[in-house]
Amino acid sequence: MTIRLGVIGLGVVGAETLQTLKNHSNVIEERSGQKVEIIEVSARDKSRDRGFDVQKYLWRDDPIELATSQNIDVVVELVGGEDGVALEVAEAALKAGKHLVTANKAMIARHGARLAAIAESMNVTLAFEAAVAGGIPALKALKEGLAGNRINRVSGILNGTCNYIVTEMSETGRSFDDVLKEAQAKGYAEADPAFDIDGVDAAQKLSILAAIAFGGTPNFDSVDTSGVRYVTDLDIKFAKELGYQIRLIGVAERTKDGVMQRVSACMTPKAHPLARIDGVTNAVLIEGSPVGQSLLVGPGAGGGATASAVLGDIVDIASGRGARGFGEAASSLKELSVAPVSVRTGSFYIRVMVIDRPGVIAEMAAIFGKNGVSIESFLQHGRQPDEAVPVVMTTHDTNESTIRNVVEQLGALATVAETPILMRIESL
Ligand SMILES: NC(=O)c1ccc[n+]([C@@H]2O[C@H](COP(=O)([O-])OP(=O)(O)OC[C@H]3O[C@@H](n4cnc5c(N)ncnc54)[C@H](OP(=O)(O)O)[C@@H]3O)[C@@H](O)[C@H]2O)c1
């Protein structure tokens, strides 16, 4: 038998998927137990040079015609975007009884539960391994290899662009803007990098991991999200001095109040496995019982890594192993109760630019004392009378809403020159 594919979207991931399917056709056929063939393709511009001959396939100008075509068993959506064409294609394909493979984290984070329900009602597979951490089979690990565990926490470095930026800043001492420009020149960051550097991309992936880990529907809106845009070379230097690395880390964990999800640039102890992940590499740390900690590391993006995950899903479907997208019946996925980060307890890094005058430190210490926050360490280097100098404090464990109040009160002092910087210390 032959499994007939239709691929919509022939950009970075689509082109690589076609190419790899051709180059590895023997392996894929052996593992699938049948032939896997691309029959139809669709993209916006038929005349665009894609490095392969599109004439070999039936070209569809209208992607919905492909999604519902009688000639196709599996639709591979590689267009992207939360709504629009991608969502129309996904709904049309599933409703027409086609299996759907997608790399689209934005769509799955927002509409995944509904699409899974349609897939289940039509008895077809919705597969989206490529949507999270590209070349790392993190979703499969949760759904299959670790299926017998109660998962307590999933955390990770889920955005290669951000990790490249903070690694380079740390290794070279260069500024955020300088490294971002280089990342754009190397193709690691988009021309409009907001989705990556503001943490949105990582939050979409985290919400998908959390849904699978905790048996719920993805709740992207409840991820407390910030990015690396405000990381300065000064904070990178202080991080080193204090024994930390700054990393953009996503954490989803069970708490007594519900599932808490957060993405932020934070201080991570240098010895922590996630602090040692450099450059564009991604990592997913799964913690559960009885397994303990399981760390998966690999390439998180790029055509090859993403095509690897897309092809894994295709082989699963072709070999009859097409699993449920979220690891359990769509009808059993619950809306998970949400624990806001305001109830979290942890330690923090605070940097304040203060005008160097007598009495300033006592004023700051009084604010900490009044709010019941205990300071663990205090750093000030050199003196510049009447000039703004950085003062850094780390705290013992304290409540997150309390520390936000402290920072607001510090920022309101006449001797504080800039909005203070607050970062979580994620010891995990
Ligand atoms: N790139 C990565 O490293 C990576 C990693 C993980 C996941 N992903 C996900 O993979 C998906 C694809 O990403 P990509 O980087 O390959 O994007 P891309 O290079 O921008 O390619 C998008 C493709 O979609 C086609 N397209 C756009 N609008 C269309 C429409 N209205 N009808 C038909 N085709 C349309 C484009 O056609 P034309 O070529 O004719 O313009 C292009 O071939 C996204 O969901 C993305 O989030 C990407």
The ligand as an SDF file (V2000), in Angstrom:
LIG
                    3D

 48 52  0  0  0  0  0  0  0  0999 V2000
   11.4550   27.4040   10.4780 N   0  0  0  0  0  0  0  0  0  0  0  0
   11.6300   26.7470   11.6200 C   0  0  0  0  0  0  0  0  0  0  0  0
   12.7560   26.5860   12.0970 O   0  0  0  0  0  0  0  0  0  0  0  0
   10.4590   26.1370   12.3200 C   0  0  0  0  0  0  0  0  0  0  0  0
   10.6660   25.3950   13.4970 C   0  0  0  0  0  0  0  0  0  0  0  0
    9.5790   24.8030   14.1420 C   0  0  0  0  0  0  0  0  0  0  0  0
    8.3130   24.9890   13.6530 C   0  0  0  0  0  0  0  0  0  0  0  0
    8.1420   25.7640   12.5270 N   0  0  0  0  0  0  0  0  0  0  0  0
    6.7750   25.9170   12.0570 C   0  0  0  0  0  0  0  0  0  0  0  0
    6.6740   25.3750   10.7450 O   0  0  0  0  0  0  0  0  0  0  0  0
    5.6930   26.0830   10.0010 C   0  0  0  0  0  0  0  0  0  0  0  0
    6.3260   26.5850    8.7030 C   0  0  0  0  0  0  0  0  0  0  0  0
    7.4280   27.4030    9.0090 O   0  0  0  0  0  0  0  0  0  0  0  0
    8.4990   27.8240    7.8950 P   0  0  0  0  0  0  0  0  0  0  0  0
    9.6530   28.3940    8.6590 O   0  0  0  0  0  0  0  0  0  0  0  0
    8.7280   26.7240    6.9320 O   0  0  0  0  0  0  0  0  0  0  0  0
    7.7270   29.0230    7.1860 O   0  0  0  0  0  0  0  0  0  0  0  0
    8.0490   29.7090    5.7630 P   0  0  0  0  0  0  0  0  0  0  0  0
    9.4420   29.4090    5.3570 O   0  0  0  0  0  0  0  0  0  0  0  0
    7.6210   31.1140    5.8840 O   0  0  0  0  0  0  0  0  0  0  0  0
    7.0860   28.9450    4.7640 O   0  0  0  0  0  0  0  0  0  0  0  0
    5.7010   29.1390    4.7640 C   0  0  0  0  0  0  0  0  0  0  0  0
    5.1340   28.4800    3.5280 C   0  0  0  0  0  0  0  0  0  0  0  0
    3.7250   28.6690    3.5610 O   0  0  0  0  0  0  0  0  0  0  0  0
    3.2900   29.0800    2.2880 C   0  0  0  0  0  0  0  0  0  0  0  0
    2.0780   29.8730    2.3940 N   0  0  0  0  0  0  0  0  0  0  0  0
    1.9180   31.0590    3.0270 C   0  0  0  0  0  0  0  0  0  0  0  0
    0.6410   31.4840    2.8850 N   0  0  0  0  0  0  0  0  0  0  0  0
    0.0080   30.5460    2.1410 C   0  0  0  0  0  0  0  0  0  0  0  0
   -1.2900   30.4150    1.6260 C   0  0  0  0  0  0  0  0  0  0  0  0
   -2.1860   31.3740    1.8340 N   0  0  0  0  0  0  0  0  0  0  0  0
   -1.6040   29.3250    0.9020 N   0  0  0  0  0  0  0  0  0  0  0  0
   -0.6650   28.3560    0.6630 C   0  0  0  0  0  0  0  0  0  0  0  0
    0.5930   28.4260    1.1170 N   0  0  0  0  0  0  0  0  0  0  0  0
    0.9220   29.5190    1.8460 C   0  0  0  0  0  0  0  0  0  0  0  0
    4.4360   29.8910    1.7160 C   0  0  0  0  0  0  0  0  0  0  0  0
    4.3030   29.9320    0.2980 O   0  0  0  0  0  0  0  0  0  0  0  0
    5.4070   30.6360   -0.6590 P   0  0  0  0  0  0  0  0  0  0  0  0
    6.6620   29.8320   -0.4680 O   0  0  0  0  0  0  0  0  0  0  0  0
    4.8550   30.5110   -2.0150 O   0  0  0  0  0  0  0  0  0  0  0  0
    5.5220   32.0550   -0.1800 O   0  0  0  0  0  0  0  0  0  0  0  0
    5.6310   29.0780    2.2180 C   0  0  0  0  0  0  0  0  0  0  0  0
    5.9380   28.0610    1.3050 O   0  0  0  0  0  0  0  0  0  0  0  0
    5.1960   27.1870   10.9370 C   0  0  0  0  0  0  0  0  0  0  0  0
    4.0620   26.7600   11.6240 O   0  0  0  0  0  0  0  0  0  0  0  0
    6.3410   27.3530   11.9190 C   0  0  0  0  0  0  0  0  0  0  0  0
    5.9300   27.8720   13.1720 O   0  0  0  0  0  0  0  0  0  0  0  0
    9.1650   26.3150   11.8720 C   0  0  0  0  0  0  0  0  0  0  0  0
  1  2  1  0
  2  3  2  0
  2  4  1  0
  4  5  1  0
  4 48  2  0
  5  6  2  0
  6  7  1  0
  7  8  2  0
  8  9  1  0
  8 48  1  0
  9 10  1  0
  9 46  1  0
 10 11  1  0
 11 12  1  0
 11 44  1  0
 12 13  1  0
 13 14  1  0
 14 15  2  0
 14 16  1  0
 14 17  1  0
 17 18  1  0
 18 19  2  0
 18 20  1  0
 18 21  1  0
 21 22  1  0
 22 23  1  0
 23 24  1  0
 23 42  1  0
 24 25  1  0
 25 26  1  0
 25 36  1  0
 26 27  1  0
 26 35  1  0
 27 28  2  0
 28 29  1  0
 29 30  1  0
 29 35  2  0
 30 31  1  0
 30 32  2  0
 32 33  1  0
 33 34  2  0
 34 35  1  0
 36 37  1  0
 36 42  1  0
 37 38  1  0
 38 39  2  0
 38 40  1  0
 38 41  1  0
 42 43  1  0
 44 45  1  0
 44 46  1  0
 46 47  1  0
M  CHG  2   8   1  16  -1
M  END
$$$$
